[in-house]
């Protein structure tokens, strides 16, 4: 819970103890007065000290809880939407709960409630973790729901209502259909509250389940040097696309997609790493295959540094090259990088999308994909406001971009591969 929201809740609790006559009649006076004998009792929005010796303290996430021993803890809505798109923030909260909060309380004295905002959020993690010691209490309106798309709308066709007398399947389905006609955001809010299911609230998915179903995730072996480098096939000619992350701790990934001229998946690397690591992985790929037309994205410092290291190691012959006119001297110059910008990004993603949607007779249709990229596609949407293809807040598109850049290299293959 955010601090400002927590203070609002604490203020309501304070007002109840100050004014609710039923509470006063049952428990007596618990609110300290401004007298000499009771002036040491704190009565603030973040800390309430009752006259019976009970204390109630508000602690924001990652806050300090040292100083005295607590007996019970209640955590409500620990994460918001914008806090579950970054794996580092998710892990920091888990570490704080597991390392600081949980050891302080006996079994049964720690309660966590909240709405499932993402597959990896704390509430969903605790609820579905088989090793957790928490007693699981689900309050969704219907359990075991089954959805079906009918005439372009999502329908709830079956399930087990928790309160069938108030919310039957027909009633819930009517609510679901009404929400879809109102707005995406309203649908997201109500579906989360009723079913505890995260919902795409920002737009329509670029690739439907039908499109994703044709994509196979073939067997692979893990490379002996890099555990996140998956080896699918070996070939003499490779086409390589590299998407670089802006930093190790931003939540983004650096990814490398490797395919052959027939568009079979050869290898895929998906990890967080500095430019030196990216170069080491590329060198490993060059050891496994003889040739590689390689496009390295240069939208950030990681990309520029990677390009510099590649040129220092005499890997220029493998790099994507294009001629450009220098602004000052008007001379032709070679550039050895791929720039993802407002012009190249839509084209790359559109042609990549067409390659997946292509017909069965299309020899360049993509039929194999890394499972980590396939997971990204489940959250890759078309922004309803701008029409831009992008990852929704809690997903990434790093693997998709690497594969899309790799697809662009297919068009440049015979111009830029330098044979030994």
C-alpha positions in Angstrom: 0.0 0.0 0.0 1.3 3.5 -0.8 2.0 5.8 2.1 -0.7 8.4 1.2 -3.4 5.7 0.8 -2.2 4.1 4.1 -2.5 7.4 5.9 -6.1 7.7 4.7 -6.9 4.3 6.1 -5.2 5.1 9.4 -7.1 8.4 9.6 -10.4 6.5 9.2 -9.4 4.1 12.0 -8.4 7.0 14.2 -11.8 8.8 13.6 -13.7 5.5 14.4 -12.0 5.2 17.8 -12.5 8.8 18.6 -16.2 9.1 17.6 -17.8 5.6 17.3 -19.9 5.3 20.5 -20.4 1.5 20.1 -16.6 1.0 20.2 -16.3 3.3 23.2 -19.1 1.5 25.1 -17.6 -1.9 24.5 -13.9 -1.2 25.0 -14.0 2.0 27.0 -11.9 5.0 26.3 -8.8 4.0 24.3 -7.9 7.4 22.8 -5.2 9.3 24.8 -6.0 12.8 26.1 -3.7 15.8 26.1 -3.1 15.5 29.8 0.2 15.3 31.6 -0.2 11.6 32.4 -1.1 10.7 28.8 0.9 13.2 26.8 3.6 10.6 26.0 1.0 8.6 24.0 1.4 9.2 20.3 -1.8 9.8 18.2 -0.7 10.5 14.7 -1.9 9.4 11.3 1.0 7.0 11.0 1.2 5.8 14.6 -1.6 5.2 17.1 -0.9 4.3 20.8 -4.0 3.2 22.6 -4.4 3.4 26.4 -4.7 -0.4 26.7 -1.1 -0.8 25.5 -1.9 -1.7 21.9 0.0 0.2 19.2 -1.0 0.5 15.5 1.8 1.7 13.2 1.8 2.4 9.4 4.9 1.2 7.6 5.4 2.0 3.9 7.2 -0.5 1.6 10.8 -1.1 2.4 10.5 1.0 5.6 12.2 0.3 8.9 10.4 -1.7 11.5 13.1 -1.7 14.2 12.7 -0.4 17.7 10.0 -2.6 19.3 8.5 -6.0 18.8 5.3 -6.3 16.8 2.8 -9.1 17.2 0.6 -8.9 14.1 1.1 -7.5 10.6 -1.5 -6.8 7.9 -0.3 -6.0 4.3 -2.9 -4.7 1.9 -2.5 -4.1 -1.9 1.3 -4.3 -1.8 1.8 -3.4 -5.5 0.4 -1.0 -8.1 0.3 -1.5 -11.9 3.5 0.6 -12.5 5.4 -1.5 -10.0 5.1 -4.9 -11.6 6.7 -4.1 -15.0 10.2 -4.2 -13.5 11.5 -7.5 -12.2 14.0 -5.7 -10.0 11.2 -3.9 -8.1 9.2 -7.1 -7.8 12.2 -8.9 -6.4 13.1 -6.1 -3.9 9.6 -6.3 -2.4 9.7 -10.1 -2.2 13.1 -9.9 -0.5 11.9 -7.3 2.0 8.8 -9.4 2.9 10.7 -12.7 3.1 13.8 -11.3 4.8 12.5 -8.6 7.1 8.7 -9.0 7.7 8.0 -12.7 7.8 10.7 -13.7 10.4 9.2 -11.2 12.9 5.8 -12.8 13.1 4.5 -16.2 14.3 2.4 -18.3 12.0 -1.0 -16.9 11.6 0.0 -13.3 12.6 0.8 -12.1 9.1 -2.0 -11.5 6.7 -1.7 -10.3 3.0 -4.7 -9.2 1.0 -4.9 -7.6 -2.4 -5.9 -7.8 -6.0 -3.9 -9.8 -8.5 -2.5 -7.2 -10.8 0.1 -9.4 -12.6 1.2 -13.0 -12.8 4.4 -12.2 -10.9 2.8 -9.8 -8.3 3.3 -10.6 -4.6 -0.3 -11.6 -4.0 -0.4 -14.1 -6.8 3.1 -15.3 -5.9 2.1 -16.1 -2.3 -1.2 -17.6 -3.4 0.2 -20.0 -6.0 3.6 -20.8 -4.4 3.4 -24.5 -3.3 6.1 -23.8 -0.7 4.3 -21.0 1.1 3.0 -21.5 4.6 0.1 -19.1 4.1 -3.4 -20.3 4.4 -5.0 -19.5 1.0 -8.4 -17.8 1.0 -9.8 -16.8 -2.5 -12.6 -14.3 -2.7 -13.1 -14.2 -6.5 -16.8 -14.1 -7.6 -16.4 -17.3 -9.6 -13.9 -20.2 -9.4 -12.7 -22.2 -12.4 -14.0 -19.7 -14.9 -14.1 -20.8 -18.6 -14.1 -18.0 -21.2 -14.9 -18.2 -24.9 -14.8 -15.5 -27.6 -18.1 -15.2 -29.3 -18.7 -12.6 -32.1 -15.6 -10.7 -31.0 -16.6 -10.5 -27.3 -15.3 -12.4 -24.4 -18.0 -14.5 -22.8 -18.0 -16.4 -19.4 -19.6 -19.7 -20.3 -19.1 -21.7 -17.1 -17.7 -21.7 -13.6 -18.6 -22.1 -9.9 -20.0 -18.8 -8.5 -19.1 -18.2 -4.9 -22.5 -16.5 -4.3 -24.8 -18.0 -6.9 -27.8 -16.3 -5.3 -26.4 -12.9 -6.0 -24.0 -13.4 -8.9 -25.0 -16.3 -11.1 -23.0 -17.2 -14.3 -25.6 -15.4 -16.4 -25.4 -12.3 -14.3 -21.6 -12.3 -14.3 -21.5 -12.8 -18.1 -23.9 -9.9 -18.5 -21.6 -7.7 -16.4 -18.6 -8.9 -18.4 -20.3 -8.0 -21.7 -21.5 -4.6 -20.4 -17.9 -3.8 -19.3 -16.5 -4.6 -22.7 -18.9 -2.1 -24.2 -17.9 0.7 -21.8 -14.1 0.8 -21.7 -11.0 -1.3 -21.5 -10.0 0.3 -18.2 -13.4 -0.5 -16.6 -13.2 -4.1 -17.8 -9.7 -4.4 -16.3 -10.9 -3.1 -12.9 -14.0 -5.3 -12.6 -12.4 -8.5 -14.0 -9.6 -8.2 -11.4 -12.1 -7.6 -8.6 -14.4 -10.4 -9.6 -11.9 -13.0 -10.8 -8.5 -12.0 -9.6 -7.1 -12.3 -13.1 -4.8 -9.6 -14.6 -6.3 -8.1 -17.7 -4.7 -6.3 -20.7 -6.0 -2.8 -20.1 -4.2 -0.8 -22.7 -5.2 -2.2 -26.1 -5.8 -5.1 -28.4 -3.1 -7.9 -28.6 -1.2 -7.7 -31.9 -1.1 -11.5 -32.2 -4.1 -13.6 -31.2 -4.0 -17.0 -29.6 -4.6 -18.5 -33.1 -1.5 -16.8 -34.5 0.5 -17.9 -31.5 -0.7 -21.5 -31.8 1.1 -22.0 -35.1 4.5 -21.0 -33.6 6.4 -24.0 -32.3 8.9 -23.8 -29.5 11.5 -26.5 -30.5 13.7 -28.5 -28.3 17.1 -26.9 -27.4 20.3 -27.5 -25.5 21.8 -25.0 -23.1 25.2 -23.7 -24.1 28.1 -24.8 -21.9 29.4 -21.2 -21.5 26.2 -19.1 -21.3 23.2 -20.7 -19.5 20.8 -18.2 -21.1 22.0 -19.0 -24.6 19.8 -21.7 -26.0 21.0 -23.8 -29.0 18.4 -25.1 -31.4 20.2 -26.0 -34.6 23.5 -25.5 -36.3 24.1 -24.1 -39.8 26.9 -22.5 -41.8 25.1 -19.2 -42.4 23.5 -17.1 -39.6 21.4 -14.0 -39.5 21.7 -12.2 -36.2 19.6 -9.4 -34.5 20.7 -7.8 -31.3 18.5 -5.7 -29.0 20.5 -3.9 -26.3 19.1 -2.9 -22.9 19.8 0.6 -21.5 21.1 -0.8 -18.2 21.3 -4.0 -16.1 18.9 -2.8 -13.4 16.2 -1.2 -15.5 14.2 -4.4 -16.0 15.0 -4.5 -19.7 16.8 -7.4 -21.3 19.6 -7.6 -23.9 18.6 -10.2 -26.4 20.2 -12.0 -29.5 18.2 -13.8 -32.1 20.0 -16.1 -34.5 18.3 -17.7 -37.6 19.4 -19.1 -40.9 18.5 -18.1 -44.5 15.5 -20.5 -44.4 14.4 -18.8 -41.2 14.8 -21.7 -38.9 15.7 -20.7 -35.3 19.3 -21.5 -34.6 19.8 -19.9 -31.2 18.5 -17.3 -28.8 20.1 -15.4 -25.9 17.9 -13.6 -23.3 19.6 -12.0 -20.3 20.8 -8.8 -18.6 24.3 -8.0 -19.4 26.9 -5.3 -20.0 28.4 -4.8 -23.5 31.3 -7.0 -22.6 29.0 -9.9 -22.0 27.0 -9.2 -25.2 30.3 -9.3 -27.2 31.3 -12.6 -25.5 28.0 -14.2 -26.4 28.4 -13.0 -30.0 31.9 -14.4 -30.2 30.5 -17.7 -28.9 27.9 -17.6 -31.7 30.6 -16.9 -34.2 32.4 -20.0 -33.0 29.3 -22.2 -33.5 28.5 -20.8 -37.0 30.8 -19.8 -39.8 29.2 -16.6 -41.0 26.8 -14.1 -39.5 25.2 -10.9 -40.7 24.8 -9.1 -37.4 22.7 -6.0 -36.7 23.3 -4.4 -33.3 20.8 -1.8 -32.0 22.3 1.5 -30.9 19.5 3.3 -29.1 21.5 3.6 -25.9 25.0 3.6 -24.4 25.0 -0.2 -24.2 24.5 -0.4 -28.0 27.2 2.1 -28.8 29.7 0.5 -26.5 28.9 -3.0 -28.0 29.5 -1.6 -31.5 32.8 -0.1 -30.4 34.0 -3.4 -28.8 33.0 -5.3 -31.9 35.0 -3.0 -34.2 38.0 -3.3 -31.8 37.9 -7.0 -32.0 37.8 -6.8 -35.9 34.3 -8.1 -36.2 33.4 -5.4 -38.8 33.0 -7.9 -41.6 30.1 -9.4 -39.7 28.3 -6.2 -38.9 25.3 -4.7 -40.7 26.6 -1.9 -42.9 24.9 1.0 -44.6 26.2 4.0 -46.4 25.1 7.5 -45.2 26.0 11.1 -46.1 28.0 13.0 -43.4 26.2 16.2 -42.6 29.2 18.6 -42.5 31.5 17.3 -45.3 28.8 15.6 -47.4 31.0 12.6 -47.8 29.8 9.0 -47.9 30.5 7.1 -44.7 29.8 3.6 -43.6 27.7 3.0 -40.5 27.9 -0.4 -38.7 24.8 -0.3 -36.6 21.0 -0.7 -36.6 19.1 2.4 -35.4 15.6 1.7 -34.1 13.7 4.9 -34.6 10.2 6.2 -35.6 10.9 5.2 -39.2 12.6 1.8 -38.9 10.6 0.4 -35.9 7.1 0.4 -37.4 8.5 -1.2 -40.6 10.5 -3.9 -38.8 7.6 -4.8 -36.5 5.0 -4.8 -39.4 7.1 -7.1 -41.6 7.8 -9.3 -38.6 4.1 -9.5 -37.9 3.4 -10.3 -41.5 5.9 -13.1 -41.4 4.0 -14.7 -38.5 0.5 -14.1 -40.1 1.7 -15.3 -43.6 0.0 -18.1 -45.4 1.1 -21.7 -45.3 2.8 -21.5 -48.7 5.0 -18.5 -47.6 8.5 -19.9 -47.6 9.6 -17.2 -45.3 6.9 -17.6 -42.7 8.1 -17.9 -39.1 7.1 -21.2 -37.6 9.7 -21.5 -34.8 10.2 -19.2 -31.9 11.9 -19.0 -28.5 9.4 -19.6 -25.7 10.6 -16.4 -23.9 9.6 -14.4 -27.0 6.3 -16.2 -27.3 5.6 -15.2 -23.7 6.4 -11.5 -24.6 3.8 -11.8 -27.5 1.0 -12.5 -25.0 1.5 -8.9 -23.7 2.4 -7.2 -27.0 -0.4 -4.8 -27.8 -1.5 -2.1 -30.2 -1.9 1.1 -28.2 -5.5 2.3 -28.7 -4.5 6.0 -28.6 -1.4 6.1 -30.8 -1.7 2.8 -32.7 1.9 2.0 -31.7 2.9 -1.6 -31.3 4.4 -2.0 -27.8 4.6 -4.1 -24.7 2.0 -3.4 -22.1 3.2 -2.2 -18.7 4.1 -5.5 -17.1 5.6 -7.2 -20.2 8.8 -6.7 -22.2 9.4 -6.6 -26.0 13.2 -7.0 -26.0 13.0 -10.5 -27.6 10.5 -9.4 -30.1 12.7 -6.5 -31.2 15.7 -8.7 -31.6 13.8 -11.2 -33.7 12.3 -8.3 -35.8 15.8 -6.8 -36.4 16.9 -10.3 -37.3 14.1 -10.5 -39.9 15.4 -7.2 -41.4 18.8 -8.8 -41.8 17.2 -11.4 -44.0 16.7 -8.7 -46.7 20.3 -7.6 -46.4 21.8 -11.1 -46.2 23.6 -11.3 -49.6 24.9 -7.7 -49.3 26.5 -7.9 -45.9 27.7 -11.4 -45.3 31.5 -11.6 -45.9 32.5 -15.2 -46.6 35.8 -16.4 -45.3 
